[in-house]
Amino acid sequence: MPNIKSAKKRMRQAERRRLRNKSIRSYVKTMTKKVLAAIKAGESKEEIMEKVILAQKAIDKAVSKGVFHKNEGARRKSRLMAKVNKYLENLEQP
């Protein structure tokens, strides 16, 4: 436990940020899992794309808040879209 006033304040700030970051990170994971669950359930292209848009929006918001680095956000979106595109390709083939 810090004794210096500024260190105490820093500790409070860090805890607030940790909780905010945790909730944003959790939301991003939830949205990503919803997309993957929709793929696994074999939902239609429109339903999946709606969920993809929400997931990408959540990732972009996390990047803008500083929860994720810009490159991590890009990587997450890229990997998600790769899985979606792979599923959609298999869906279109006879």
SULGI-V921432 format. One line per field, one symbol per residue. ss: DSSP state (@ for helix, = for strand, . for the rest). burial: # if it has 16 or more other ideal C-beta (glycine too) atoms within 10 Angstrom, else .. A space follows every 50 residues. Layout:
BEGIN
ss->???
burial->???
END
This chain:
BEGIN
ss->....@@@@@@@@@@@@@@@@@@@@@@@@@@@@@@@@@@@@@...@@@@@@ @@@@@@@@@@@@@@@....@@@@@@@@@@@@@@@@@@@@@@@..
burial->.......................#..##..##.###.##...#....#.. ##..##.##..##...##....#..##..#...#..#.......
END
